[in-house]
Amino acid sequence: MTRRIRNIRRVALLCGVALLGSHFMLAALSQAPLSPAKLRYHGPVNEYLAPYFTQNWLLFAPVPLSDDQGILARARCGSGSVTRYYDVTSQHIERVHGSRFFPSRMSRLVTNSLQQIHNTDEVMERYRVKAQNDKKPLPPLMPHEKASRDEAVDFLSRYASDQHPPACGGRRPHAVQVRMYVHELPPWSRRDQPADSGKVSVEDFPWREVGSL
Amino acid sequence: MIRSAIASLDRIAARPSSTAGVSAARVLMGFVGFMYYVSQYKDRSYLFGPDGVLPHHVFVEQLADSGAFSIYSWSGSPLWAETVFHLGALAAFSVLVGFGGRLGLAVHWVFLWSVYQRQTALIDGGDNLAYLVIPMLMLTRCYDRFSVSTGAAAELSCRLPEWARSLSRPLHTLGVGAIAAQMCLIYVVSGLYKVQGPMWQDGTALFYILRVPEFTWPGVSEHVYGNELLVYLGTYSATLFLVYFPLGVDRAAHGPDRLRPHHDRLRHDLPQQRDRQDHGLRAPGRSFALPSENAVRALPTEAVRELKRDACMMVIAELLSNFFPRRPARFREHVLSCLFTIVLSVLVWVAVARFYGMRTETVVQVSCVLAAFETVAYAASRLMFRRRAGGEAET
């Protein structure tokens, strides 16, 4: 191996280590808990990482998903009649249960959209927790939070209107309303109780015109 | 001290370590990518088509907001979406069987990224890892093993200037380091956030997760979350594994040297033996030298034991290298390489056919066609890219 080749290898390795080191430092900062450094550099770091190097490694942490969440929907037909609420989520969950080896991901359309509805940034989350602890009124949704929520509700409404075509005698419904349910499964201390016991809470989203979705 | 730092830099820059590991990672990336296409196949037009759950105009608006690209956005025609989807599946399959080299891996990344962006509601942490790791894998020699090497890359690299070819090994080392750093970041972040969660602290997190209908595996999950000891051990071992993962990587990187303090001495004693190993015995990941009797006598017992261990490793490595040739040069190796591809692709095909409950007759027929096609393609590619005699070009 000639001296020139050895030098080229040395320089390549050092430059590579410097580049990768900087990259992983920024990636690690994006995953760090909220800190003064993160508050100051979050903007430029995010600008560098998004969209091709975005990372999110919370993976069931710190609080894992522990509730059964899903959606129901009802449709307003062209005649003005409103159908009963129909189940949108279960059929795809059953498909997942039927095939655990690389199952279809259709069920994620609902679960990921429900997560998107409650998506927020770390600063607002901390602010809301503090307001709740201090028994002060909660701050309203920020414009970016509202946009993300509207996008998710539109998506779920579109999905719900496609999932139950016979709702209006086979014709496309005029409008659709999505109801989100959260079924809190019995906790560890009451693990002997049947899974269908536990509190259920619902949230109704506004009617959406199917033609405008 | 500076001299020793430079020496270790040279050693790192020249060492093609973990080729089997990165090759296996490439196979895994191909397999997972291919199964993504397979598992969404029935719903592909609804999920990725222009008239599906995310209409083309809404998708294009969202894409413009995120600043990303996707091949699916180039046309609103259903035919285009179908074509891109099927080409993507083909690219994933070629990565799985190791055909197409690093360029094939780059093409796979472009298709995979495009399909992920087409429907972001489907992707999870595993997909996030896939699109981050594939570019890092492109730096490495991830086609050295478990692949169909047609010699095309060796042929092409012969035409590159020497300095460009010499970059192959440092780039490989950087790629391996980047993948290790990425894995450490994932595990440590995930582990440290888990340590802060009350359910993880209580040792009951696994119980809560396994009961959520989407993560339940009927017939299996009940036995796990119904057993208190399993829940407790599962939750704690997951957290401990994640937090201490980097220590395992550190051990793997430095382990052999730390365990074998006499290894370098043996090699340094025998320059002529070191020359021989370049032409003779070759082992995946590292090379082994056989010292003379006098050199062995001068060594302490511990070193002799180390030598015996190396001899065993050498035999195993030689056996393994026959099945996964790095640079196929002999007829037997070509046959083995081709057989490997055929068996792997038929196995994947049978798994897919099983998934859709196809008839046995159809499965056998398609398997035969697949095997015949691959044999012809392999033979044709060998004829096109005949290796230069004695050429040991770095790919």
Contacts between the chains, C-beta under 8 A, distances in Angstrom:
chain1	res1	chain2	res2	distance
A	1	B	14	7.7
A	1	B	166	7.9
A	4	B	163	7.1
A	5	B	162	6.7
A	5	B	163	6.6
A	5	B	166	4.5
A	6	B	10	6.3
A	6	B	13	8.0
A	8	B	163	5.2
A	8	B	166	5.7
A	8	B	167	6.9
A	9	B	10	7.2
A	9	B	13	4.0
A	9	B	14	6.9
A	9	B	166	5.9
A	9	B	167	7.3
A	9	B	169	6.9
A	9	B	170	4.9
A	10	B	6	7.3
A	10	B	9	5.7
A	10	B	10	6.9
A	10	B	13	6.4
A	12	B	13	7.4
A	12	B	167	5.4
A	12	B	170	4.4
A	12	B	171	7.0
A	12	B	174	7.9
A	13	B	9	6.3
A	13	B	12	6.7
A	13	B	13	4.8
A	13	B	170	4.4
A	13	B	173	6.8
A	13	B	174	6.9
A	14	B	9	7.6
A	16	B	170	6.7
A	16	B	171	7.2
A	16	B	174	4.0
A	17	B	174	7.1
A	17	B	177	7.6
A	20	B	174	6.4
A	20	B	177	6.8
A	20	B	178	5.2
A	20	B	181	6.9
A	24	B	178	7.9
A	24	B	181	5.0
A	24	B	182	7.5
A	24	B	185	6.4
A	27	B	182	8.0
A	27	B	185	6.1
A	28	B	185	5.9
A	28	B	189	7.8
A	31	B	185	6.9
A	31	B	189	4.5
A	50	B	66	7.4
A	50	B	67	7.0
A	51	B	66	5.1
A	51	B	67	5.8
A	51	B	68	4.1
A	52	B	68	7.3
A	52	B	113	7.9
A	52	B	131	7.6
A	53	B	132	6.6
A	54	B	128	7.4
A	55	B	128	6.6
A	55	B	132	7.1
A	55	B	185	7.5
A	55	B	186	7.8
A	56	B	125	7.2
A	56	B	128	6.6
A	57	B	125	6.9
A	57	B	185	7.1
A	57	B	186	4.8
A	57	B	189	4.2
A	57	B	190	4.9
A	57	B	193	7.9
A	58	B	189	7.6
A	58	B	190	6.8
A	58	B	193	5.5
A	59	B	125	5.4
A	59	B	186	7.9
A	59	B	190	4.5
A	60	B	194	7.3
A	60	B	205	7.0
A	60	B	209	6.0
A	61	B	190	5.9
A	61	B	193	3.7
A	61	B	194	4.1
A	61	B	196	7.5
A	61	B	197	5.5
A	61	B	200	6.9
A	62	B	193	5.0
A	62	B	194	6.5
A	62	B	196	4.5
A	62	B	197	3.2
A	62	B	198	7.8
A	62	B	200	7.0
A	63	B	197	5.3
A	63	B	198	7.3
A	63	B	199	6.5
A	64	B	197	7.2
A	64	B	199	6.1
A	64	B	200	7.8
A	64	B	205	5.2
A	64	B	208	5.7
A	64	B	209	4.9
A	65	B	208	7.8
A	65	B	209	6.8
A	65	B	212	5.4
A	65	B	215	7.9
A	66	B	199	7.3
A	66	B	208	3.7
A	66	B	209	7.2
A	66	B	211	7.5
A	66	B	212	6.6
A	67	B	212	7.2
A	68	B	212	6.4
A	68	B	213	5.5
A	93	B	213	4.9
A	93	B	214	6.1
A	96	B	214	6.5
A	97	B	213	7.9
A	97	B	216	6.8
A	97	B	217	7.5
A	97	B	218	5.1
A	99	B	355	7.2
A	100	B	217	5.1
A	101	B	351	8.0
A	101	B	355	7.0
A	102	B	35	4.4
A	102	B	36	7.8
A	102	B	38	6.7
A	102	B	39	4.3
A	102	B	355	7.5
A	103	B	39	6.3
A	104	B	39	5.6
A	104	B	40	6.6
A	104	B	42	6.8
A	104	B	43	6.2
A	105	B	39	6.8
A	105	B	40	6.4
A	105	B	122	4.5
A	106	B	43	5.8
A	106	B	47	7.6
A	107	B	214	5.8
A	108	B	121	6.1
A	108	B	122	5.2
A	108	B	124	7.5
A	108	B	214	8.0
A	109	B	53	6.5
A	109	B	121	5.1
A	109	B	122	7.2
A	111	B	214	6.0
A	112	B	120	7.9
A	112	B	121	4.3
A	112	B	122	7.4
A	113	B	121	5.9
A	116	B	121	7.8
A	151	B	62	7.6
A	155	B	53	7.3
A	155	B	54	7.1
A	155	B	121	7.1
A	158	B	53	6.1
A	158	B	54	8.0
A	159	B	53	5.3
A	162	B	46	7.6
A	162	B	53	6.5
A	185	B	208	7.6
A	185	B	211	5.3
A	185	B	212	7.6
A	188	B	202	7.3
A	188	B	204	4.6
A	188	B	207	5.8
A	188	B	208	7.6
A	191	B	207	7.0
A	195	B	211	6.6
